[in-house]
Amino acid sequence: MKEFFANLTLARLIILISIPGSIYLGWAGYEGQNELEEMRRNMSMRVPNLLREIQEVAKLNTKLEKDIKGDQYIGKDSLESYVRYCAGHPQVGIGEVAFTPGSDRGQGGVIDKRLTIRPNDAKRAFTHSAIAAFAYRLEADSNQVKVTNIQYRLLGKGIKNDDIPEDTWTFDITITNRVKESENG
């Protein structure tokens, strides 16, 4: 053994160290190749399904974004603030309104929030077109709010059967917002 170390030169030492190193590198490469093949197999089986799922979720997301785009109710704190926004709209001009809230509990954890809207001043008159514009605005600016009842009352007294009344009306409008019970807050 002494002779072996006595004749050991730097070149021989490098060769001796390289043999186990090359054996280890060969084994690590083989293991890495097996792991790579397994990953490729898994990828070829799972990626197409995953891509399909991503596409479906993206389409659903796009549809939902289109549904809520421009929905003014989503940006408001409450149903009352949304109604005030619609009443003050430049094309409506109803102004201040009063509310009477109500709700009905439906099946499957659904609650119908109702809100009856009337003018703050009971003697203030509106035209048919202003009331219709208000009802339209309530539904047009949100997919979540539906007008479920409108009652017109003619303002003015002493109208005879043969008289054509002026276009002076007051109103009660009932709107409904259907929510899940957990969102009712």
Backbone torsions as a table, in degrees:
resi	resn	phi	psi	omega
1	MET	NA	-30.5	179.0
2	LYS	-64.2	-39.1	179.7
3	GLU	-64.3	-35.9	-179.1
4	PHE	-62.5	-46.7	179.8
5	PHE	-73.7	-26.4	179.6
6	ALA	-70.8	-36.5	-179.9
7	ASN	-90.3	7.0	-177.3
8	LEU	-76.1	117.2	176.9
9	THR	-104.4	173.6	-179.4
10	LEU	-61.6	-40.8	-179.7
11	ALA	-63.1	-43.3	179.6
12	ARG	-66.8	-36.8	178.6
13	LEU	-63.9	-42.0	178.9
14	ILE	-64.6	-40.4	178.9
15	ILE	-63.8	-43.4	179.9
16	LEU	-63.1	-40.5	179.9
17	ILE	-72.8	-34.2	-177.4
18	SER	-69.7	-29.9	-177.4
19	ILE	-62.0	-53.3	178.0
20	PRO	-65.6	-35.2	178.7
21	GLY	-62.8	-41.8	179.9
22	SER	-70.5	-34.2	176.0
23	ILE	-64.0	-45.0	178.2
24	TYR	-62.8	-44.9	-179.9
25	LEU	-63.5	-37.7	176.8
26	GLY	-63.4	-45.2	178.1
27	TRP	-63.4	-43.5	179.9
28	ALA	-64.4	-39.1	177.9
29	GLY	-64.2	-41.8	178.7
30	TYR	-62.7	-45.7	178.4
31	GLU	-62.9	-41.9	178.4
32	GLY	-62.7	-38.7	178.5
33	GLN	-64.9	-42.1	177.0
34	ASN	-62.7	-42.4	179.3
35	GLU	-64.7	-40.4	178.4
36	LEU	-63.4	-43.8	178.4
37	GLU	-62.4	-39.5	178.4
38	GLU	-65.5	-41.3	177.5
39	MET	-63.6	-41.2	178.5
40	ARG	-64.1	-40.2	176.8
41	ARG	-61.9	-47.3	179.0
42	ASN	-61.7	-41.6	-178.9
43	MET	-64.6	-42.6	-178.3
44	SER	-67.4	-25.1	179.4
45	MET	-87.6	-38.1	-171.0
46	ARG	-95.5	-30.9	-174.1
47	VAL	-63.7	-44.0	179.4
48	PRO	-58.2	-41.8	177.5
49	ASN	-65.7	-40.6	179.1
50	LEU	-64.5	-40.4	177.5
51	LEU	-63.0	-42.0	177.9
52	ARG	-61.4	-43.5	179.0
53	GLU	-63.2	-42.4	179.2
54	ILE	-63.1	-41.5	178.8
55	GLN	-63.3	-42.4	179.9
56	GLU	-63.8	-43.0	179.6
57	VAL	-66.6	-39.0	178.5
58	ALA	-64.6	-41.0	177.6
59	LYS	-64.2	-42.9	178.2
60	LEU	-62.6	-42.8	178.4
61	ASN	-61.1	-43.6	178.7
62	THR	-62.6	-42.3	178.8
63	LYS	-63.0	-44.6	-179.7
64	LEU	-65.8	-38.2	177.0
65	GLU	-63.1	-40.9	177.4
66	LYS	-65.4	-36.6	-179.6
67	ASP	-64.8	-37.9	-176.2
68	ILE	-97.0	-6.2	179.9
69	LYS	-63.3	125.3	179.5
70	GLY	80.7	3.7	179.2
71	ASP	-77.0	104.1	-174.4
72	GLN	-69.0	-26.7	-178.4
73	TYR	-65.5	-33.8	-178.3
74	ILE	-62.1	-34.8	-178.3
75	GLY	-81.4	-4.6	-176.4
76	LYS	-99.1	155.8	-179.2
77	ASP	-71.8	-34.9	-175.0
78	SER	-150.1	170.9	177.2
79	LEU	-63.7	-36.9	179.3
80	GLU	-63.4	-42.8	180.0
81	SER	-67.1	-32.8	175.8
82	TYR	-65.6	-42.4	179.1
83	VAL	-64.4	-41.2	177.7
84	ARG	-62.1	-39.3	176.9
85	TYR	-59.8	-46.4	-179.4
86	CYS	-66.9	-38.5	-179.1
87	ALA	-67.0	-30.5	-179.9
88	GLY	-91.4	2.8	-179.6
89	HIS	-59.3	139.8	-177.4
90	PRO	-58.1	-30.0	-179.5
91	GLN	-85.2	-4.0	-177.5
92	VAL	-107.7	-61.7	176.5
93	GLY	68.4	32.7	178.0
94	ILE	-76.0	-39.7	179.3
95	GLY	88.2	-144.7	-175.4
96	GLU	-70.1	137.1	-180.0
97	VAL	-130.8	156.8	176.9
98	ALA	-111.0	156.5	-175.0
99	PHE	-126.0	147.8	167.8
100	THR	-129.2	107.7	-177.4
101	PRO	-81.4	159.1	175.7
102	GLY	-165.9	168.0	177.7
103	SER	-157.9	155.1	175.9
104	ASP	-127.7	134.7	177.2
105	ARG	-89.7	122.4	-179.6
106	GLY	-99.5	-167.3	179.7
107	GLN	-85.1	155.1	174.5
108	GLY	69.2	30.8	177.4
109	GLY	72.4	28.1	-179.8
110	VAL	-105.9	137.4	177.2
111	ILE	-121.8	130.4	174.1
112	ASP	-94.9	107.2	175.5
113	LYS	-81.8	121.5	178.6
114	ARG	-108.8	147.5	177.1
115	LEU	-141.4	118.6	176.7
116	THR	-94.5	126.3	-174.4
117	ILE	-111.9	134.8	174.2
118	ARG	-143.1	159.8	178.5
119	PRO	-64.8	147.2	176.6
120	ASN	-61.1	-41.7	178.3
121	ASP	-97.3	111.1	-176.1
122	ALA	-67.0	-18.1	-178.1
123	LYS	-96.2	-3.1	179.6
124	ARG	-75.7	133.6	-176.0
125	ALA	-100.5	146.4	177.4
126	PHE	-130.7	155.2	174.5
127	THR	-85.3	162.0	175.7
128	HIS	-55.7	-42.2	-175.7
129	SER	-66.1	-35.3	178.4
130	ALA	-68.0	-41.3	179.2
131	ILE	-67.1	-41.8	178.3
132	ALA	-64.7	-39.1	178.5
133	ALA	-64.6	-38.1	177.3
134	PHE	-64.1	-47.1	179.2
135	ALA	-62.3	-40.9	177.9
136	TYR	-62.6	-45.4	-177.5
137	ARG	-62.8	-36.7	179.0
138	LEU	-59.3	-41.0	-179.4
139	GLU	-86.2	-34.2	-173.6
140	ALA	-70.6	-31.5	-176.2
141	ASP	-88.5	-0.5	178.4
142	SER	-154.6	137.2	174.6
143	ASN	-81.3	-9.3	-174.5
144	GLN	-95.3	-12.4	-175.3
145	VAL	-113.2	132.4	178.0
146	LYS	-126.7	136.9	173.5
147	VAL	-80.2	121.1	-175.5
148	THR	-110.0	-13.4	178.9
149	ASN	-159.8	138.0	174.3
150	ILE	-132.4	130.0	174.9
151	GLN	-123.1	122.1	176.0
152	TYR	-97.4	141.3	172.3
153	ARG	-130.6	128.7	179.8
154	LEU	-72.8	132.1	176.1
155	LEU	-93.9	145.8	179.4
156	GLY	114.1	148.1	-178.2
157	LYS	-122.4	162.8	175.9
158	GLY	75.4	28.2	178.8
159	ILE	-85.9	126.3	-179.7
160	LYS	-87.8	164.2	-177.0
161	ASN	-59.6	-32.9	-176.7
162	ASP	-87.1	-11.6	-177.3
163	ASP	-77.8	145.1	171.9
164	ILE	-95.5	115.0	-175.4
165	PRO	-71.3	157.4	173.9
166	GLU	-70.3	162.2	180.0
167	ASP	-83.5	66.9	-179.3
168	THR	-125.0	111.3	-173.5
169	TRP	-134.1	159.2	165.3
170	THR	-123.4	173.0	-170.2
171	PHE	-150.9	162.0	163.6
172	ASP	-129.6	123.2	177.7
173	ILE	-118.3	128.4	176.0
174	THR	-106.3	127.7	176.3
175	ILE	-115.8	155.1	-179.6
176	THR	-129.2	136.4	175.6
177	ASN	-126.1	113.8	-177.4
178	ARG	-90.4	124.5	-179.4
179	VAL	-133.7	158.1	173.3
180	LYS	-74.7	152.6	-175.1
181	GLU	-60.0	-34.5	-179.6
182	SER	-68.4	-23.9	179.6
183	GLU	-88.0	-6.6	-173.8
184	ASN	-65.8	-32.9	176.7
185	GLY	62.1	NA	NA
